[in-house]
Every structure is written in C-alpha cells, then in structure tokens.
C-alpha cells in the first residue's frame, strides 16, 4: 500500500491545483513523507508543516517555483494499491482507483470489464 495525500475539502485542491509540475514533482506532493508522518501523529497541519514542506521542496527542486499552498492544511491520507487518479471538483479532491472503475470495451460487444 502507498500513502497518498489528498485535500477533500472544498475551496482548493492540493496536487490538482499544482499541475504545472513534472510527474516527479507531482509524485513528491502526493507522497511527502514529513507531511504524512505529521498527519499520522495526529497533528493539525499548520504553517510549521508548510514551512517544512517548502524547505524540502526547495532542497529537491530549487526555489524557482514553489507549489500553491491551497489545500495543504486540509490534507488527509488515503492508502492505494495500484494505479489511481486524483480527481477534483470545486477544490475537493478524491481518489479513483483502477480496480473500482468499470471500463467499457466497445469492440467486445459493448461488454464492460473490470480492470
């Protein structure tokens, strides 16, 4: 299982509102270890945690672009095992995992199959 950070509250997404980064940076946002650890310890995310994330980000990627902090303070952990998509509506992020999706195969007699 992999721990993923999403922001389920309305207003601003986390990784979905920071889409102008490469896949390595997106993965970093979704799996930032110190943020996951703080949430697991029951800590409410504060500017102290944002500063830690920003410090880590600048160490790994430089300080030319730092992600928008919207959604950061509402992050929660979701566990995934396999492919997933983070979806967003009005700032509220949710996960869609591949095994929970009915995929339609139009050339298979319109039969739907689960991946």
BAFI-3210 file (N, C-alpha, C; in Angstrom, 3 decimals, decimal comma, padded with zeros to 6 digits):
// residues 115
n [1|2|3|4|5|6|7|8|9|10|11|12|13|14|15|16|17|18|19|20|21|22|23|24|25|26|27|28|29|30|31|32|33|34|35|36|37|38|39|40|41|42|43|44|45|46|47|48|49|50|51|52|53|54|55|56|57|58|59|60|61|62|63|64|65|66|67|68|69|70|71|72|73|74|75|76|77|78|79|80|81|82|83|84|85|86|87|88|89|90|91|92|93|94|95|96|97|98|99|100|101|102|103|104|105|106|107|108|109|110|111|112|113|114|115]
n.u [000,845|000,403|000,791|-001,120|-001,503|-004,333|-006,644|-009,638|-011,507|-013,676|-012,789|-009,875|-007,701|-004,988|-002,689|-003,993|-004,356|-001,913|-000,680|001,263|003,700|006,339|005,988|007,547|007,654|004,919|004,410|005,983|004,583|002,255|003,168|004,661|006,825|007,291|004,955|002,998|003,804|003,345|000,542|-000,187|000,660|-001,283|-001,258|-002,433|-002,239|-000,132|001,350|003,944|004,284|003,850|006,065|008,084|007,519|007,928|010,642|011,779|010,931|012,313|014,893|014,961|014,042|014,742|014,187|012,740|010,075|007,497|005,016|001,524|-000,043|-002,659|-005,163|-003,337|-003,499|-005,675|-005,107|-005,414|-004,717|-004,795|-004,870|-003,480|-003,324|-001,947|-002,729|-004,020|-006,160|-006,216|-008,977|-010,776|-013,200|-014,457|-012,390|-012,356|-010,752|-010,623|-010,080|-009,756|-009,514|-007,999|-009,103|-011,680|-013,151|-015,368|-014,540|-015,284|-015,443|-015,802|-015,500|-015,824|-018,310|-019,800|-019,462|-018,854|-015,909|-014,023|-010,990]
n.v [-001,186|002,269|005,453|008,294|011,780|013,773|016,495|016,749|018,724|021,429|024,245|024,577|022,542|020,208|018,574|018,656|021,315|022,180|021,730|022,329|021,097|018,650|015,014|013,815|015,801|016,069|013,524|013,760|015,696|014,276|012,287|013,247|012,708|013,864|015,319|013,323|011,810|013,669|013,933|011,299|011,222|012,609|015,348|018,658|020,267|023,024|026,296|025,715|023,112|023,552|025,196|023,315|021,521|023,273|023,879|021,323|020,930|022,987|022,115|019,754|020,556|023,180|026,773|028,196|027,733|027,252|025,153|026,111|026,755|026,134|023,978|022,483|022,564|021,055|018,453|014,894|011,415|008,801|005,388|003,508|000,868|000,189|001,511|004,870|007,795|011,198|013,060|016,127|018,397|021,530|022,180|020,084|017,133|013,728|010,168|007,905|004,617|002,105|-000,503|-000,056|000,895|000,637|-000,340|000,294|-001,629|-001,082|-002,667|-005,187|-006,291|-004,419|-005,031|-004,653|-004,607|-005,337|-003,898]
n.w [000,000|-000,667|000,708|000,083|-000,336|-000,169|-000,637|000,630|001,214|000,180|-001,878|-002,403|-004,248|-003,735|-005,054|-007,487|-008,060|-008,593|-011,169|-013,030|-012,845|-013,213|-013,547|-011,499|-009,543|-009,009|-007,917|-005,654|-004,204|-003,655|-001,959|000,189|002,747|005,401|005,831|005,700|007,917|010,014|009,921|010,507|013,117|014,312|014,216|013,637|010,590|010,153|009,650|010,295|009,354|006,643|006,097|006,472|004,390|002,210|002,535|002,127|-000,527|-001,909|-001,480|-003,011|-005,563|-006,135|-005,874|-007,736|-008,554|-006,345|-005,015|-004,930|-001,872|-001,349|-000,162|001,279|004,110|004,719|004,191|003,930|004,512|002,199|001,398|-001,221|-003,615|-006,306|-009,623|-009,781|-009,866|-009,085|-008,582|-009,007|-007,843|-007,641|-005,917|-004,122|-003,569|-004,641|-004,725|-007,418|-007,970|-010,035|-009,926|-009,155|-011,178|-013,844|-016,929|-020,264|-023,173|-026,325|-028,604|-027,805|-027,937|-026,529|-023,857|-020,460|-018,571|-015,700|-014,649]
ca.u [000,000|001,102|000,059|-001,296|-002,085|-005,343|-007,368|-011,043|-012,365|-013,924|-012,051|-008,649|-007,085|-003,555|-001,929|-004,764|-004,231|-000,499|-000,495|002,312|004,953|006,559|005,472|008,340|007,209|003,561|004,534|006,534|003,486|001,306|003,753|005,640|006,985|007,116|003,546|002,305|004,160|002,651|-000,874|-000,278|000,875|-002,465|-001,019|-003,144|-001,239|000,000|002,407|005,195|004,352|004,028|007,455|008,893|007,314|008,579|012,089|012,105|010,715|013,419|016,086|014,887|013,686|015,106|013,152|012,141|008,628|007,049|003,581|000,495|-000,325|-004,079|-005,459|-002,323|-003,872|-006,781|-004,688|-005,652|-004,007|-005,547|-003,981|-003,778|-002,521|-002,103|-002,959|-005,080|-006,275|-006,782|-009,961|-011,085|-014,388|-014,582|-011,334|-012,429|-010,074|-010,980|-009,297|-010,396|-008,528|-008,283|-009,946|-013,040|-013,701|-015,850|-014,036|-016,100|-014,696|-016,830|-015,307|-016,031|-019,749|-020,285|-019,392|-017,918|-014,989|-013,265|-009,545]
ca.v [000,000|003,547|006,568|009,413|012,976|014,495|017,534|016,508|019,880|022,336|025,507|024,472|021,230|020,161|018,218|019,012|022,750|022,412|020,811|022,757|020,469|017,381|013,876|013,595|016,786|015,689|012,375|014,269|016,347|013,257|011,330|013,931|011,920|014,597|015,673|012,075|011,484|014,600|013,561|010,022|011,515|013,322|016,788|019,525|020,919|024,461|026,932|024,988|021,978|024,104|025,628|022,099|021,071|024,231|023,673|020,077|021,158|023,790|021,268|018,793|021,103|024,580|027,691|028,993|027,552|026,524|024,927|026,874|026,051|025,837|022,578|021,833|022,490|020,100|017,159|013,632|010,287|007,686|004,293|002,931|-000,274|000,123|002,779|005,740|009,156|012,171|013,881|017,348|019,162|022,717|022,137|018,856|016,033|012,355|009,176|006,839|003,554|001,371|-001,679|000,367|001,536|-000,221|000,120|-000,193|-002,034|-001,046|-003,690|-006,503|-006,470|-003,490|-005,681|-003,955|-005,491|-004,705|-004,000]
ca.w [000,000|-000,734|001,311|-000,836|000,278|-000,940|000,096|000,298|001,481|-000,940|-001,856|-003,189|-004,274|-003,434|-006,260|-008,683|-008,321|-008,873|-012,288|-013,955|-012,426|-013,889|-012,778|-010,285|-008,569|-008,625|-007,009|-004,399|-003,478|-003,215|-001,020|001,046|003,968|006,673|005,969|006,036|009,302|010,913|009,948|011,240|014,544|014,788|014,243|012,708|009,744|010,398|008,853|010,605|008,437|005,301|006,000|006,319|003,014|001,311|002,694|001,436|-001,954|-002,428|-001,456|-004,108|-006,875|-006,271|-005,374|-008,797|-008,440|-005,162|-005,202|-004,236|-000,625|-001,226|000,098|002,128|005,521|004,841|003,652|004,616|003,913|001,634|001,014|-002,528|-004,024|-007,749|-010,317|-009,263|-010,387|-008,152|-009,266|-008,254|-008,175|-006,789|-004,907|-003,329|-004,236|-004,284|-005,452|-008,184|-008,172|-011,264|-009,734|-008,818|-012,367|-014,919|-018,213|-021,366|-024,350|-027,365|-029,624|-027,178|-027,848|-025,508|-022,552|-019,584|-017,852|-014,640|-014,825]
c.u [000,891|000,212|000,074|-001,948|-003,104|-006,021|-008,853|-011,969|-012,552|-013,096|-010,824|-008,121|-005,608|-002,796|-002,666|-004,691|-002,779|-000,085|000,611|003,687|005,105|006,092|006,254|007,901|005,788|003,604|005,063|005,438|002,519|001,841|004,760|005,690|006,740|005,677|002,730|002,570|003,418|001,172|-001,060|-000,107|-000,295|-002,302|-001,925|-002,095|-001,301|001,076|003,766|005,367|004,530|005,474|008,384|008,754|008,070|010,104|012,534|011,987|011,906|014,721|016,113|014,763|014,109|013,949|012,527|010,614|008,329|005,540|002,708|000,075|-001,800|-004,314|-004,507|-002,834|-005,050|-006,395|-005,056|-004,887|-005,024|-004,526|-004,431|-002,840|-002,750|-002,395|-004,139|-005,057|-006,805|-007,711|-010,317|-012,373|-014,510|-013,590|-011,313|-011,818|-010,593|-010,130|-010,211|-009,299|-008,972|-009,219|-011,383|-013,757|-014,180|-015,384|-014,878|-015,217|-015,681|-016,688|-015,431|-017,523|-020,387|-020,365|-018,432|-017,138|-014,302|-011,779|-008,981]
c.v [001,251|004,620|007,751|010,562|013,599|015,499|017,422|017,706|020,743|023,609|025,458|023,053|021,330|019,823|018,622|020,492|023,154|021,492|021,217|022,228|019,136|016,218|013,577|014,552|016,488|014,531|012,813|014,923|015,314|012,378|011,957|013,294|012,662|015,013|014,438|011,697|012,379|014,246|012,268|010,220|012,300|014,824|017,506|020,271|022,430|025,027|026,281|023,824|022,454|024,532|024,430|021,552|021,970|024,079|022,412|020,240|021,902|022,990|020,344|019,436|022,548|025,483|028,563|028,932|026,719|026,349|025,897|026,087|025,724|024,344|021,906|021,596|021,552|018,699|016,000|012,547|009,277|006,637|003,727|001,767|-000,451|001,488|003,553|007,061|010,015|013,055|015,059|017,963|020,294|022,693|020,873|017,700|014,685|011,419|008,258|005,809|002,671|000,200|-001,332|000,995|000,472|000,372|-000,514|-000,475|-002,125|-002,142|-005,094|-006,734|-005,606|-004,139|-004,902|-004,987|-004,687|-004,939|-004,768]
c.w [000,000|-000,130|000,354|-000,072|-000,665|-000,025|-000,242|000,511|000,244|-000,780|-002,731|-003,107|-003,927|-004,714|-007,528|-009,020|-008,570|-010,020|-013,260|-013,530|-013,141|-013,002|-011,496|-009,187|-008,095|-007,631|-005,651|-003,555|-002,895|-002,086|-000,049|002,441|005,268|006,898|006,350|007,488|010,298|011,037|010,727|012,746|015,141|014,852|013,241|011,896|009,928|009,476|009,128|009,622|006,990|005,104|005,803|004,899|002,047|001,357|001,943|-000,076|-002,559|-002,460|-002,676|-005,484|-007,103|-005,877|-006,456|-008,730|-007,203|-005,302|-004,407|-003,000|-000,420|-001,075|001,056|003,544|005,790|004,390|004,568|003,865|003,393|001,204|-000,327|-002,789|-005,518|-008,340|-009,729|-009,995|-009,254|-008,965|-008,374|-008,774|-007,167|-005,630|-004,074|-004,110|-003,731|-005,131|-006,240|-008,456|-009,332|-011,035|-009,356|-010,011|-013,344|-016,238|-019,307|-022,569|-025,508|-028,418|-029,054|-026,987|-026,777|-024,125|-021,679|-018,791|-016,768|-014,863|-013,653]
res [x|x|x|x|x|x|x|x|x|x|x|x|x|x|x|x|x|x|x|x|x|x|x|x|x|x|x|x|x|x|x|x|x|x|x|x|x|x|x|x|x|x|x|x|x|x|x|x|x|x|x|x|x|x|x|x|x|x|x|x|x|x|x|x|x|x|x|x|x|x|x|x|x|x|x|x|x|x|x|x|x|x|x|x|x|x|x|x|x|x|x|x|x|x|x|x|x|x|x|x|x|x|x|x|x|x|x|x|x|x|x|x|x|x|x]
***
